[in-house]
Amino acid sequence: MKRRKWTICLLAMAVALGVSGCGRGNTVAAAEPLMLQAGPIQPVEPKRSQLIGEKESTIEYAAPLAYVLAYPHLSNEVIDNQILQFIDGLKTDFAQKYDLKDEKEKKRLSQEDCNSFLYLDYDSYIVSEDKICIIFYETQELEQKISPTEQKTNTVERVHIFHFNTKTGERISEDSLRKDGFLEAVSAYVIRYFTENEPYKDRIFGDYRKTLAPDAGRFNRFALNDKGVLLFFERYDIFPGSLGRVELLVPYSELAGLLNGVGIEAPPVVEEKEPEVKEPTEKIDRVIDPTKPMVALTFDDGPKPSSTERILDALEKNHAVATFFDLGKLVEAYPDTVKRELALGCEVGSHSYSHKNFNTLSPEAINEDVKKTAAAFQKAVGFEPTLFRPPYGNCNDTVKKHIPMAMVTWSIDTLDWKTKSPDAIMKLIRSEGNLDGKVILMHGIYETSAEATEKLVPYLIKQGYQLVTVSEMAKYRHDGKLEDGKLYGYSYFQ
């Protein structure tokens, strides 16, 4: 953009804001945010920044530099001083990089000779009773003269995040906000979201599972609002530059108990009130016809008595079975529910002990998890699992080498963990067309998934499908017995 055009833009901003005065730049309070750039992509829901304090806007020319800065004034001296120090630091760094060293030449410049622009805008959020978050969006636009008639503009964008305690004025570090397990949960959510949703799933590039791994350092910085954790991915981070800066909200419901004093606290599992575990009213006598269509329902992350028992009720009522991939720690907590799963003729496999991302674990950690889970099953139901569903479906070469069980994923993901809607789950299943030979992924820990199962099981039977276990599916519809140490994934169950 030509310098003259930038001058007109800046002057228009100044007029619109009613700028007056002089000194350290022209500064006024503004009722509306000063929009300096297109808003970042928000794939989960619209961002609703809360106006905290009064908005201050500064426009300053110091050719060849120009500044257009917006920031909040909170009437909290400790916080306001930290914000002003941050802004002064930005300006100092910018000037050191791009200001002219020759003072005589600098004095000859006019406002129209500004060719290096520093912009600052912000969002602010009330996180909790004593916490706020301020996100500053910095943009540097640097004009470079290529020829007497042509210019090139280079743009640098950065995000700066501040959390403050409103009672003390002290800045709160992200390290002090997150608990153990936070990085793993965020990593899993981000990978699943970007690989399952438009416009991201077909545009994510590079070794993104490594880039977005819990220990890759990408989630150490984050912002909080009243709905969840905001993450920022700069241009060319993991997507083409055409998507610009990508912003993703991880809802607090996905991070229960993993943040200090923020969001949803997860109640201890042992405190959940267990409903009465029912004994099957009759022994289910099933005959499988290999010539007829069949489908396998699978349920991860349980058992959770309230929802899992509803799922078992639906199966028993319809003389049907499913495969449950249960967590070792919950098998220990709710052995009676696991026993009922088996009594109904269902298949029960391992989903690890506590749902860690196995792609990030060492061989020693994988072996330890396998042993711990096997011991939990042995104590609860008298046998060790022979099937394993890797958490998040993650199964790299190291995982395959150290899991002494057949590894099973799925061919249809109902996204029940995301939609929490029985109607959405049913709609997705209907849209899949022919289900013969398919393995359907659901989760046994959501009441909405249990409600969907109550509709789905009779629907599938009415459509002519036999409900079978994963092992039965392999035997009758594919190529036989599931073997230890092998991965049976999406392509296998097609």
N, C-alpha and C positions, 0 to 999 in steps of 0.2 A: 504494500500500500504506500502511496506517495506521502511524503512528509506533510504536504499541504492538506491532504485529506485527513490525516491524523489530527492535525491542528484544528480543523473544522469540527471533527468528532469531539475532541476534548473541550472545545469552546461550547459546543452544544450541551455537553454534560454539565458544564459549569453554569450555564444559563438555566438549565432545567432544575438544577439543585439550588439555585439562588445563591451562588457563591459570592462572598464578599470578604473584605479584609485582606491582610497581608501578613508578613512575618514568616512563620514556619510553614508556609503554604496556605492555600485557601481552604478553610475548614468550616463545615456547617453540619448541623444535625439533619438527617434525612428520614422521612417517615417510611419510605419504601426502599428496599434494597437496590443498590446500584449494580445492574446486571452487566458484567464485563465479558461473559462468554456464554456459550450454549450450555445448558444444564447437563450434567453427566447422565448417562443411561442408568435407569433405575428399574431393573428387571422384576423386582418383587412388588413394589407398590410406590406410589408417588411420595416424594420426600416432602415433609411439612416442617420446615424450619420454624422455630418459635423465636419471636423477637424478644431477646433478653436485654434489658437495659435500653439505652438510646444508641442509635446508629450514628456514627461519625464518618464523614467522607472527606478525604483530603485530595486535592488536585494541585500538583506542584510542578513547575517547569524549572529545570536547571540544566539547560542545553549543554551537551547533547542528550541529557537524561530527562525523562518525564515520569511522573508518578501519579497514579490514580488508585487511591487506597481507601478501603472501607473496613471499619472495625467497630466493635461495640464499646460503649462506655457504661460500666455497670454500677458506678457509685460505690464500688468496693475498692478502696485504695490499694490493697495488696494485689488484687487481681488486675486492676487497671494498670498498675505500674509494670506488671509482668507483660501485659499485652503491648504497652508502649515500648518496652525494652526489645521485645520480639520484632516489632515494626522497625525500630531504629536499626536493629541488627540486619534486617533484610536490606534496608536502604544503604547501609554502610557496605555490605558485601557487594551489592549491585554497583555502587559507585566505584569501588576498588577495581572491579572487573572492566567497566565500560566507560568510565569518565575520562576525559582528556587530561593528560599530565601537564601539557603545555598551557599555563595559565593565560599567556598572552593570546594564544589562538582561541582559547575558551571564551575570553571576553568579547571576541569578535562575533560570536554566535548569537543568533536570535532564536526566538521561540520556534520558528519554522525549521530550525536546524536540529530539532530533537529527533533522534533516530534509535534511541534505546528506551523502551517503555516497560515500566513495572506496574502491574495491576494486582490488586488484592481485593478479594471478595470473601464473604464468610457465611456460614450457617451456624445457628446456635440452637441448642436443645436443653430442655430440663430433663435430666436423667432420673433423678429421684429427689427426695426432700432436701438433701444437702449436697447434691452433685449436679454440675452442668457440664456440657461439652461444647466447645467452640471449634469449628473446622474452618481453617483459612485455605482458600484456593489462590495460589500464586501463579501468575502468568507473566513471563518475560517475552516481549516481542522485540527482536533485534533486526534492524534494517541494515542490509549490506548492499553497497553500490557495486553492481556487476559491470555496468557500462554507463556512459553518459545518459542513456535513456531507459535503463532497466535496473530495477532493484529486486532484491530477494529478501524475504522476511523469514527469519528462523524463530521458532516458538519453543519455549521451555515451560513446562507445567509441573507444579509440585503441590502436594497437599500437606498441611501442617495441622496436627491434632493436639488440642489441649483439653484436659479434664481438670476441673477445679472443685475443691471443697468450698462451698459458699459460706460456711460458718467460720473457717480459719483462713480462707483465701489461698491455701496451699495448693500447688499443682499435684495431681494424682497421676502416678505412673500407670501405664497399662499392665506392667508386671504385677503390680499390687492388686489389680482388679481381677485377674484371671486365676483360676485354680487348676490343679492337675486334671488333665483330661480335656481342657478347653481347646488346645491346639488340635488334638485329634478329632474332636467333634466338629470344629469349624472346617478343617481340611476335608473331612468326609462330606459335609454339606455342600461345600463349594464345588468339589469335583462332581458330585451327583447333579447339582443344579446346572453347571455349565455343560455337562455331557448329555443332558436330557432335555434342555430347553432351547428354543429359538431366541435370538439369532446366533446363539453361541455354540451349539453342539457340533455344527459342521464347520466352524471357523476357528476353534481352539487349535493352537499349533504347538509344536515342540514336544518335549518330554514333560507334559503338563502334570502327570502324576508325581514326578520328581520335583518339579517346580512348586507344586501346591502341597507337598508333603508337610506333615506337622513340624518337622525339624528343619525345614528349608528357610525359616525366618520370615516368611511372607505374612504371617498373621500375628507377629509380635506387636505391630501397630494397628490399632483399630479405634473406631469412634463409637460412642454409645448414644442412643436416643431413647425415647420412651417405649420403643417397640422392639429394639434389638441391637445387634452389633453391625455397624457399617464398615464395609471393607472397600478399598480403592485399588483399582488395577489401571496403571497408567497405559497410555498408548504404546502399542507394540510389546506390552508385558507378556501376554499370552494370546492376544488377538490382533488381527490386522489393524493398522492405524486408522482405517475408515470407521471403526467403532468408537474412536476417541477414548476418553477416560471412561471406564466401566465401574459402576458403583453397585454393590450387592448388599442387601440387608439379610442377615441371618437372624430369624426371629428368636426371641428369648425362649420360646417353647422348645426350641431345638437344643438349648444350652442350660436346661434346668439344673441348678445346683453347681454350675461351673464358673460362676462369677461371684465376687465378694460384695454383698450388700446391694446387688442390682439384679433385676429380672426376677425369674421364678426360682424359688428354692425347691430343690427336689426332696420330697419326704423320704426318709429311710425306707427301703423296701420292706424291712421286717415289720414296719408299723402299719402296712396296708392290711385292712380288714379282709380276711379270707372268707369268701362265701363257702357254704357247705359244698364239699367235693362229692359229686354224685357218683354212685356206682352204676355201670350200664345196666339197663333194665332187662336186656337180653343179649345173648352172645350173637354178634353179627356174623352170619354165615354168608360169605360172598363167593360167587362164581364169576370169573372173568372170561368173557368171550373175546378172544384175540381178533375176531373178524369185525368187531364193532368199535366205533370211535371211543377214545378214552382221553382223559385229561387229568393232570395231577395238580392239586392245590397244595401249596406249601406256605407255612407260616413261620416267620423269623422272630427273634428277639425275646421270646417268652421263656417260660410261661408266666403269665400275669393272671392270677385266678379270676378276677372279675370278667375280663374279656375272653380269656382262653376257655373258660367254662361255657360261655355263651356259644363259642365256636364249636365246642364239643357237643353241646346240646343240639345244634343244627345238624351236625354230622350224624349223631345217633338217631335223631328223628327221621332222617332220610336214608338210613342204612348205608352211609357213605364213610369214606376214610380220607385222610390227608397225611402229609408229611410235616412234622414240626422240627425245625432247627432251633434248638433251645440253648440258652446261655448257661454255662456251668454254674455260675453264681446263683441263678434263679432256680436251677434244678435242685441245688442245695436248700434253697429257701422254701420251695413249693413241691416237694417230692410227690405228694398225693395227686396233684394235677398231672404230673408226668405219668404216674401209674395209670390214671384214667385214660390218657392219650393211648397208651399201649393196650389197655384192656378193650378199647373199642376197635383194635386192629390197625390203628394208625402206626406210622413209622416215625421214629424219633432219632434225630441226628444232632451233631454238635454244631454250634454257631460260635465256638470259642468260649472262653471263660467269662470275659467281660467286654467283648466287642471292640478290641483294639484293631487298628489298621495293620494287618500282618505284613503288608508290603514295606512297612517301616521298621519291622522287628528283625533282630539278629537271629541266626539259627538257634542260639541258646535260648532266647526268649520264646521263640516258637515252640521249641521242645518242652519248655517249662509250662507253657499254656496248655499244650496237648495233655501233659501228665496231670495237671491240676483239674482239667475238665473231665478226663477219664476217671479220676478218683471220685469226682462229684457224681457222675453217672453210676459208678460201681456201688457207691454207698446208697444212692437213692433207689435204684431199680435193679441192681445186681448184674449189670453188664456194662461194657465200654462201648461207646458209639463207633459205628463203622462208616458212617457218612459224615461229611464235613462241608458246610457252606461257609466260605470265607466272608468275614464282615465286609460290607460294601461291594462284594464280588471281586475284591482285589486278590489276585493270585499270580504273583510273579514267579520266576524260576526258583528262587530261594524257598518260597512257600511250597511249591510243588515238591521240592526235594525233601522237605522235612515234615510233611503231613503224611502220616501212615494210614490214611483213609482215602476212600474215593471222594473227590471234591466235586460238588454239584452247585451250579448256579441256576439259571432260569432262562426261559425264552419270552415271557411276557411279564413286564413290571406294571402292576396296577397303579403305582404312584400313590397308594393309600396313605403312606407316610406324609405326603405333601398335601393332597386335596382334603383329607379327613372328611370325605363326602361319600356315603353309600351310593348316591345317584351317579356321581362321577366315576366311581369304580365300575358300576354296572354298565355305564355308557362305554367305557374303554373296552371292557370285555366284549361287548356286542360288536364293537367296531373292528375287532381282530379277525373276524371271519372264521375260517376253519380252525378249530382248536385241537383237532386230533393229534396226539403225540406231544402236545405242548405242556410246559411246566409253568405254572402261574405263581408269581411272587406276591405275597401279602405279609402282613405283620400281625402277630397275635397279641399285641399290647394296646391296641386302640379299640375303644368301644365302637367307633364308626366302622372299623374293619369287621368286627363281630356282627354288627347290624347288616353290613354288606353280605357277609357269609350266609346269613339267614335268608337272604334273597337269592344269592348266587347259586347255592347248592341245588335247590329245587329247580331253578332255571336251567342249569346244565343238564340235570337229569331229564327234564322235559324236552330238551333239545336232542336227546338221544345219546348223551355221553355217559360212559362209566367213569366214576371217580376212583382213581387208583393212587397208590403210593409211587414215589419216585423210582424205587427199585422195581416195582411191578411194571412201570412204564418202560424202563430200560429192557426188561425181560420180554415183554409182549409186543412192543411197538418199535424197538430199536435193535440193537445187536447183542443183547444178552446181559450178563451180570456186570454190575459196576465193580471195577477193579481198584484195589488200593493204590494210591500214588498217582492216579490219573485224574485229569480235569475233564468234567463233562459240562460243557458250557452251552452258550446260545446256539451255536451251529449244530451241536449234537442233538438238541431237542427240537429241531425243525423238521 
